[in-house]
Amino acid sequence: MTFFSSRFILVGVLGLLSILHSAFGIRFVIDREECFSHSVEYEGDTVHVSFVVIKADTPWHNNNDGVDLVVKGPTGDQIHDLRDKISEKFEFVVHNKGLHRFCFTNKSPYHETIDFDIHAGHFQFFDQHAKDEHFNPLLEQIAKLEEALYNVQFEQHWLEAQTDRQALVNEGMSRRAIHKALFESAALIGASVLQVYLLRRLFERKLRTSRV
Protein backbone atom coordinates (compact mmCIF):
# COMPACT_ATOMS: atom_id res chain seq x y z
CA MET A 1 0.00 0.00 0.00
CA THR A 2 1.43 3.38 -0.97
CA PHE A 3 1.83 6.34 1.37
CA PHE A 4 -0.86 8.21 -0.58
CA SER A 5 -3.49 5.50 -0.21
CA SER A 6 -2.82 4.84 3.49
CA ARG A 7 -2.95 8.53 4.30
CA PHE A 8 -6.14 8.85 2.22
CA ILE A 9 -7.85 6.09 4.25
CA LEU A 10 -6.62 7.46 7.59
CA VAL A 11 -7.85 11.00 6.93
CA GLY A 12 -11.18 9.75 5.55
CA VAL A 13 -11.84 7.55 8.59
CA LEU A 14 -10.82 10.24 11.07
CA GLY A 15 -12.99 12.79 9.26
CA LEU A 16 -15.98 10.45 9.38
CA LEU A 17 -15.42 9.75 13.09
CA SER A 18 -15.28 13.47 13.83
CA ILE A 19 -18.64 13.97 12.08
CA LEU A 20 -20.28 11.03 13.85
CA HIS A 21 -18.90 12.21 17.20
CA SER A 22 -20.76 15.50 16.77
CA ALA A 23 -24.13 13.77 16.30
CA PHE A 24 -26.70 13.11 19.00
CA GLY A 25 -30.13 11.52 18.76
CA ILE A 26 -32.58 10.26 21.35
CA ARG A 27 -36.25 9.35 21.76
CA PHE A 28 -37.49 10.06 25.29
CA VAL A 29 -40.65 10.48 27.38
CA ILE A 30 -41.17 13.87 29.03
CA ASP A 31 -43.37 14.62 32.03
CA ARG A 32 -42.78 18.31 32.75
CA GLU A 33 -39.22 19.31 31.79
CA GLU A 34 -36.18 17.58 30.34
CA CYS A 35 -32.80 19.20 29.52
CA PHE A 36 -29.90 17.91 27.44
CA SER A 37 -26.39 19.27 26.99
CA HIS A 38 -24.30 18.99 23.83
CA SER A 39 -20.73 20.21 23.50
CA VAL A 40 -19.72 22.07 20.34
CA GLU A 41 -15.94 22.34 20.08
CA TYR A 42 -15.52 24.92 17.32
CA GLU A 43 -16.85 28.41 16.74
CA GLY A 44 -18.50 28.86 13.36
CA ASP A 45 -19.94 25.33 13.31
CA THR A 46 -23.50 24.94 12.10
CA VAL A 47 -25.72 23.00 14.51
CA HIS A 48 -28.76 21.24 13.02
CA VAL A 49 -31.63 20.51 15.43
CA SER A 50 -34.91 18.69 14.93
CA PHE A 51 -37.63 17.25 17.13
CA VAL A 52 -41.05 15.68 16.72
CA VAL A 53 -43.67 15.00 19.39
CA ILE A 54 -44.41 11.39 18.45
CA LYS A 55 -47.34 10.76 20.78
CA ALA A 56 -49.01 11.69 24.06
CA ASP A 57 -50.15 9.22 26.71
CA THR A 58 -53.80 10.07 26.23
CA PRO A 59 -56.73 8.10 24.77
CA TRP A 60 -56.93 10.74 22.04
CA HIS A 61 -53.68 10.59 20.06
CA ASN A 62 -54.14 13.86 18.16
CA ASN A 63 -53.12 15.99 21.12
CA ASN A 64 -51.92 19.25 19.55
CA ASP A 65 -50.62 21.06 22.65
CA GLY A 66 -46.97 20.76 21.60
CA VAL A 67 -43.89 21.49 23.73
CA ASP A 68 -41.56 24.43 24.35
CA LEU A 69 -37.83 24.31 23.54
CA VAL A 70 -35.26 26.81 24.82
CA VAL A 71 -31.68 26.63 23.51
CA LYS A 72 -28.92 28.40 25.46
CA GLY A 73 -25.26 28.83 24.67
CA PRO A 74 -22.22 28.32 26.96
CA THR A 75 -22.49 31.88 28.31
CA GLY A 76 -26.18 31.49 29.14
CA ASP A 77 -27.32 33.53 26.15
CA GLN A 78 -30.62 32.40 24.66
CA ILE A 79 -30.24 31.19 21.08
CA HIS A 80 -33.73 29.85 20.34
CA ASP A 81 -37.09 29.99 22.09
CA LEU A 82 -39.82 27.86 20.49
CA ARG A 83 -43.34 27.64 21.94
CA ASP A 84 -46.12 25.05 21.52
CA LYS A 85 -44.42 23.16 18.72
CA ILE A 86 -45.37 19.62 17.70
CA SER A 87 -42.55 19.41 15.17
CA GLU A 88 -39.66 21.71 14.31
CA LYS A 89 -36.37 21.65 12.39
CA PHE A 90 -33.87 24.52 12.49
CA GLU A 91 -30.16 25.33 12.53
CA PHE A 92 -27.89 27.98 14.04
CA VAL A 93 -24.26 29.05 13.83
CA VAL A 94 -22.17 28.66 16.98
CA HIS A 95 -20.62 31.94 18.17
CA ASN A 96 -19.18 30.57 21.43
CA LYS A 97 -17.79 27.04 21.60
CA GLY A 98 -18.66 24.92 24.62
CA LEU A 99 -21.65 23.26 26.23
CA HIS A 100 -25.03 24.12 24.71
CA ARG A 101 -28.20 23.37 26.66
CA PHE A 102 -31.53 22.24 25.16
CA CYS A 103 -34.51 22.33 27.55
CA PHE A 104 -37.95 20.95 26.67
CA THR A 105 -41.06 21.91 28.64
CA ASN A 106 -44.32 19.95 28.47
CA LYS A 107 -47.34 22.02 29.57
CA SER A 108 -49.96 19.37 28.85
CA PRO A 109 -51.22 17.01 31.61
CA TYR A 110 -49.97 13.97 29.64
CA HIS A 111 -46.58 12.34 29.23
CA GLU A 112 -45.29 12.89 25.69
CA THR A 113 -42.77 10.95 23.62
CA ILE A 114 -40.29 13.14 21.72
CA ASP A 115 -37.78 12.26 19.00
CA PHE A 116 -34.81 14.66 19.34
CA ASP A 117 -31.81 14.94 17.00
CA ILE A 118 -28.69 17.18 16.95
CA HIS A 119 -25.81 17.36 14.51
CA ALA A 120 -22.91 19.84 14.57
CA GLY A 121 -21.27 20.14 11.15
CA HIS A 122 -17.54 20.79 11.11
CA PHE A 123 -14.77 20.22 8.56
CA GLN A 124 -11.40 19.30 10.01
CA PHE A 125 -8.27 17.76 8.50
CA PHE A 126 -5.99 15.81 10.84
CA ASP A 127 -3.02 15.50 8.46
CA GLN A 128 -0.95 18.65 8.79
CA HIS A 129 1.85 17.38 6.52
CA ALA A 130 -0.14 17.20 3.32
CA LYS A 131 0.54 20.29 1.25
CA ASP A 132 -0.18 18.91 -2.20
CA GLU A 133 -2.43 21.40 -4.02
CA HIS A 134 -4.25 18.52 -5.75
CA PHE A 135 -4.61 16.37 -2.62
CA ASN A 136 -6.11 18.94 -0.25
CA PRO A 137 -9.11 19.84 -2.47
CA LEU A 138 -9.90 16.13 -2.76
CA LEU A 139 -9.97 15.78 1.03
CA GLU A 140 -12.19 18.84 1.28
CA GLN A 141 -14.64 17.35 -1.21
CA ILE A 142 -14.68 14.06 0.73
CA ALA A 143 -15.44 15.92 3.98
CA LYS A 144 -18.23 17.86 2.27
CA LEU A 145 -19.64 14.63 0.87
CA GLU A 146 -19.65 13.07 4.36
CA GLU A 147 -21.45 16.12 5.71
CA ALA A 148 -23.99 16.02 2.87
CA LEU A 149 -24.64 12.32 3.51
CA TYR A 150 -25.26 12.97 7.17
CA ASN A 151 -27.60 15.85 6.36
CA VAL A 152 -29.61 13.44 4.22
CA GLN A 153 -29.70 10.99 7.13
CA PHE A 154 -30.68 13.83 9.48
CA GLU A 155 -33.56 14.82 7.19
CA GLN A 156 -34.63 11.19 6.81
CA HIS A 157 -34.69 10.70 10.57
CA TRP A 158 -36.90 13.78 10.99
CA LEU A 159 -39.29 12.58 8.27
CA GLU A 160 -39.47 9.10 9.86
CA ALA A 161 -40.41 10.68 13.18
CA GLN A 162 -43.10 12.72 11.40
CA THR A 163 -44.39 9.50 9.81
CA ASP A 164 -44.51 7.76 13.21
CA ARG A 165 -46.56 10.62 14.64
CA GLN A 166 -48.95 10.67 11.68
CA ALA A 167 -49.45 6.90 11.94
CA LEU A 168 -50.48 7.27 15.59
CA VAL A 169 -52.80 10.16 14.72
CA ASN A 170 -54.42 8.08 11.97
CA GLU A 171 -54.77 5.16 14.36
CA GLY A 172 -56.51 7.40 16.89
CA MET A 173 -58.86 8.77 14.22
CA SER A 174 -59.71 5.24 13.09
CA ARG A 175 -60.54 4.22 16.63
CA ARG A 176 -62.77 7.24 17.10
CA ALA A 177 -64.51 6.50 13.79
CA ILE A 178 -65.17 2.92 14.92
CA HIS A 179 -66.45 4.07 18.30
CA LYS A 180 -68.69 6.63 16.61
CA ALA A 181 -70.06 4.00 14.22
CA LEU A 182 -70.75 1.60 17.10
CA PHE A 183 -72.47 4.35 19.09
CA GLU A 184 -74.62 5.38 16.12
CA SER A 185 -75.52 1.73 15.46
CA ALA A 186 -76.48 1.23 19.09
CA ALA A 187 -78.55 4.42 19.03
CA LEU A 188 -80.29 3.31 15.83
CA ILE A 189 -81.07 -0.14 17.27
CA GLY A 190 -82.35 1.46 20.48
CA ALA A 191 -84.57 3.84 18.52
CA SER A 192 -85.91 0.92 16.44
CA VAL A 193 -86.69 -1.15 19.54
CA LEU A 194 -88.41 1.84 21.15
CA GLN A 195 -90.42 2.46 17.98
CA VAL A 196 -91.58 -1.17 17.84
CA TYR A 197 -92.52 -1.05 21.52
CA LEU A 198 -94.55 2.14 21.08
CA LEU A 199 -96.31 0.76 17.99
CA ARG A 200 -97.24 -2.42 19.87
CA ARG A 201 -98.60 -0.37 22.79
CA LEU A 202 -100.58 1.80 20.39
CA PHE A 203 -101.93 -1.26 18.57
CA GLU A 204 -102.93 -2.92 21.86
CA ARG A 205 -104.77 0.20 23.00
CA LYS A 206 -106.67 0.46 19.73
CA LEU A 207 -107.53 -3.24 19.95
CA ARG A 208 -108.93 -2.86 23.48
CA THR A 209 -110.88 0.24 22.42
CA SER A 210 -112.44 -1.53 19.45
CA ARG A 211 -113.55 -4.45 21.68
CA VAL A 212 -115.31 -2.12 24.10
NORPEJO-V945054 format. One record per backbone hydrogen bond with DSSP energy under -0.5 kcal/mol. CO is the residue of the C=O (numbers start at 1). NH is the residue of the N-H. E is the energy in kcal/mol with one decimal. If there is no record, write none. Layout:
co->CO nh->NH e->E
co->CO nh->NH e->E
//
This chain:
co->2 nh->6 e->-2.1
co->3 nh->7 e->-2.2
co->4 nh->8 e->-2.2
co->5 nh->9 e->-2.2
co->6 nh->10 e->-2.3
co->7 nh->11 e->-2.6
co->8 nh->12 e->-2.1
co->9 nh->13 e->-2.6
co->10 nh->14 e->-2.5
co->11 nh->15 e->-2.5
co->12 nh->16 e->-2.1
co->13 nh->17 e->-2.5
co->14 nh->18 e->-2.1
co->15 nh->19 e->-1.6
co->16 nh->20 e->-2.6
co->17 nh->21 e->-2.3
co->18 nh->22 e->-0.9
co->19 nh->22 e->-0.6
co->20 nh->23 e->-1.6
co->22 nh->120 e->-1.5
co->24 nh->118 e->-3.8
co->26 nh->116 e->-3.4
co->28 nh->114 e->-3.1
co->30 nh->112 e->-2.1
co->32 nh->106 e->-3.5
co->34 nh->104 e->-3.4
co->36 nh->102 e->-3.4
co->38 nh->100 e->-2.7
co->39 nh->41 e->-0.5
co->40 nh->98 e->-3.1
co->42 nh->45 e->-1.2
co->45 nh->47 e->-0.6
co->45 nh->94 e->-2.9
co->46 nh->48 e->-0.6
co->46 nh->121 e->-2.9
co->47 nh->92 e->-1.8
co->48 nh->119 e->-2.2
co->49 nh->90 e->-2.7
co->50 nh->117 e->-2.7
co->51 nh->88 e->-2.3
co->52 nh->54 e->-1.0
co->52 nh->115 e->-2.6
co->55 nh->113 e->-2.8
co->56 nh->58 e->-2.6
co->59 nh->61 e->-0.7
co->61 nh->63 e->-1.0
co->62 nh->64 e->-0.6
co->67 nh->85 e->-2.8
co->68 nh->105 e->-2.2
co->69 nh->82 e->-3.1
co->70 nh->103 e->-2.5
co->71 nh->79 e->-3.2
co->71 nh->80 e->-1.4
co->72 nh->101 e->-2.5
co->73 nh->76 e->-1.7
co->77 nh->73 e->-2.8
co->77 nh->79 e->-0.5
co->80 nh->71 e->-2.6
co->82 nh->69 e->-2.2
co->85 nh->67 e->-2.1
co->86 nh->53 e->-3.3
co->88 nh->51 e->-2.4
co->90 nh->49 e->-3.2
co->92 nh->47 e->-3.0
co->94 nh->44 e->-3.2
co->98 nh->40 e->-2.7
co->100 nh->38 e->-2.7
co->101 nh->72 e->-2.5
co->101 nh->103 e->-0.5
co->102 nh->36 e->-2.6
co->102 nh->104 e->-0.5
co->103 nh->70 e->-2.3
co->104 nh->34 e->-1.9
co->105 nh->68 e->-2.5
co->105 nh->107 e->-0.6
co->111 nh->57 e->-3.3
co->112 nh->30 e->-3.1
co->112 nh->114 e->-0.5
co->113 nh->54 e->-2.2
co->113 nh->55 e->-1.0
co->114 nh->28 e->-2.4
co->114 nh->116 e->-0.6
co->115 nh->52 e->-1.8
co->116 nh->26 e->-3.0
co->117 nh->50 e->-2.2
co->118 nh->24 e->-3.0
co->119 nh->48 e->-3.6
co->119 nh->121 e->-0.6
co->121 nh->46 e->-1.2
co->122 nh->124 e->-0.5
co->126 nh->128 e->-0.9
co->129 nh->131 e->-0.6
co->132 nh->136 e->-2.2
co->133 nh->137 e->-0.5
co->134 nh->138 e->-0.7
co->135 nh->139 e->-1.9
co->136 nh->140 e->-2.2
co->137 nh->141 e->-2.2
co->138 nh->142 e->-2.0
co->139 nh->143 e->-2.4
co->140 nh->144 e->-2.2
co->141 nh->145 e->-2.2
co->142 nh->146 e->-2.4
co->143 nh->147 e->-2.2
co->144 nh->148 e->-2.5
co->145 nh->149 e->-2.5
co->146 nh->150 e->-2.1
co->147 nh->151 e->-2.2
co->148 nh->152 e->-1.9
co->149 nh->153 e->-2.1
co->150 nh->154 e->-3.1
co->151 nh->155 e->-2.4
co->152 nh->156 e->-2.5
co->153 nh->157 e->-2.6
co->154 nh->158 e->-1.8
co->155 nh->159 e->-2.3
co->156 nh->160 e->-2.4
co->157 nh->161 e->-2.1
co->158 nh->162 e->-2.0
co->159 nh->163 e->-2.3
co->160 nh->164 e->-2.5
co->161 nh->165 e->-2.2
co->162 nh->166 e->-2.5
co->163 nh->167 e->-2.4
co->164 nh->168 e->-1.8
co->165 nh->169 e->-2.3
co->166 nh->170 e->-2.8
co->167 nh->171 e->-2.1
co->168 nh->172 e->-2.4
co->169 nh->173 e->-2.3
co->170 nh->174 e->-2.4
co->171 nh->175 e->-2.2
co->172 nh->176 e->-2.2
co->173 nh->177 e->-2.3
co->174 nh->178 e->-2.4
co->175 nh->179 e->-2.7
co->176 nh->180 e->-2.6
co->177 nh->181 e->-2.3
co->178 nh->182 e->-2.6
co->179 nh->183 e->-2.5
co->180 nh->184 e->-2.7
co->181 nh->185 e->-2.4
co->182 nh->186 e->-2.6
co->183 nh->187 e->-2.6
co->184 nh->188 e->-2.4
co->185 nh->189 e->-2.6
co->186 nh->190 e->-2.6
co->187 nh->191 e->-2.4
co->188 nh->192 e->-2.2
co->189 nh->193 e->-2.7
co->190 nh->194 e->-2.4
co->191 nh->195 e->-2.3
co->192 nh->196 e->-2.5
co->193 nh->197 e->-2.4
co->194 nh->198 e->-2.6
co->195 nh->199 e->-2.4
co->196 nh->200 e->-2.4
co->197 nh->201 e->-2.4
co->198 nh->202 e->-2.6
co->199 nh->203 e->-2.6
co->200 nh->204 e->-2.7
co->201 nh->205 e->-2.4
co->202 nh->206 e->-2.3
co->203 nh->207 e->-2.2
co->204 nh->208 e->-2.4
co->205 nh->209 e->-2.5
co->206 nh->210 e->-2.3
co->207 nh->211 e->-1.6
co->208 nh->212 e->-1.6
//
